[in-house]
Amino acid sequence: MQGVADDTIAAISTPPGEGGIGIVRLSGPEALAIGLRLFRRGDGSPLPPPSPQRAHVGRVIDPLDGEPIDECVLTWFQAPHSYTAEDVVELACHGSNLVLRRVLAACLREGARVADPGEFTQRAFLNGRLDLARAEAVIDVIRARTDAALKLASRQLEGRLSEEIRAIRGALIGLLAEIEAAIDFPDDVEPPATEAVVARIAAAQGAAERLLAGAEAGRLYRDGAAVVIAGRPNVGKSSLLNALLRQNRAIVTEIPGTTRDVIEESMQVGGIPIRAIDTAGLRATHDPVERIGVNRTRAQVEAADLVLFVVDASVGITDDDRHLYEELAHRRLLLVGNKIDLGDRLDTADLPEPLPVVRLSALTGQNVGVLEEAIGRLLLGTETTAAEILVSNLRHQRQLEEAIAAMARAAASARDGWEHAVIATDLNAAATALGEITGESVTEATISQIFARFCVGK
């Protein structure tokens, strides 16, 4: 699957909008030739073949009329010492959409074609510059919304996850080779003892299960979590949203039912990107507008990673609260007793089942930090941090699950005395599943799906 492309691609590699610098990137066998045809030095003369990894200041010209488009810095990265492991030329101009579009158009007229989404990174993978897990980490670095998410993505880009996967896969392939040698040469090669086979599979399976155990935490750091604030009207849900955001985002009044629609804002808790969602109070209503809001609240609750079940601590648990608990009990809940500045009559024994609880005052800010810590604990469920090697990609999680299931079958077959060919089949399936993560045994369809998620220019 690896190989050098025979065409040259080009794309704008900086985000749309105005900025100090914008970059048009070329990659492929004609990258340098195209760049040199478009570039002129300050005195208007062509640039001789440059040294790699050196920046050259001049102008980029329009090949249609020879007029300059913009001042420019040309840098050539000679293969294989570039991002794609091909010849790469970057033309750094002023960050104007019009300038960059004209420079890109000039590159296309000189023989390049527009790069597909993610094609630069795809070429880096196909040319052996990155394995597949590291290539996928590139988009995670770009899209990281918190320091913790960035740290996790950076570690995967460094190859930390790939190293773990390769070690597990290597152990399985080593065992598989011994078993297949015994199958192919029964008179010359003794098969490994059953106890040793089971132990070696168990060791590999345990390592895979430890990686998989952090998958939910990894997903939260990478994709974030939806935290819905729900409860009956006038318990301070909008005030709580404002307290968490440290700004007055939601309208707060003494009138029950003020919030009639979903209000969503972004924040972070313990390095996890959070979508904090304020909702209409849950109650029976004849108001058609409020009823729409209540229905939207229920839809948000069903999709939430965590529901903050807010009650008025100064009043205690009411019959309406108990009815709402019955409606919400199937979700992951954190009981929030608000308004403790007015008193605290909250008794969790008034609910059918015990819940984790935080008592606070959204008005004064008392214990809002305690609530944030509780949210982080409930979402992560462990002391896992982004400093560890976490599986954050759903595709990786599924391949690990497939590999673990195959290893479990192989171990069971070994213990039950099945033929070595049966054990080898499942070991091969496990190794293949792990190879899907790093790219050793990936299909063309999978590659296309992965890089289609990337932006053009990366």
Secondary structure, DSSP 8 states (H G I E B T S, - for coil): -----SS-EEEE-S-SS-EEEEEEEEESTTHHHHHHHHEEETTS-B--S--TT-EEEEEEE-TTT--EEEEEEEEEE-TTSSSSSS-EEEEEEEE-HHHHHHHHHHHHHTT-EE--TTHHHHHHHHTTSS-HHHHHHHHHHHH--SHHHHHHHHHHHHTHHHHHHHHHHHHHHHHHHHHHHHHH-TTT-----HHHHHHHHHHHHHHHHHHHHTHHHHHHHHH-EEEEEE-STTSSHHHHHHHHHTS--S---SSTT---S-EEEEEEETTEEEEEEE----S----HHHHHHHHHHHHHHHH-SEEEEEEETTT---HHHHHHHHHHTTS-EEEEEE-GGG-----GGGSSS---EEE--TTT-TTHHHHHHHHHHHHH-SS--TTS-----HHHHHHHHHHHHHHHHHHHHHHTT--HHHHHHHHHHHHHHHHHHHTTT--HHHHHHHHTTS-TT-
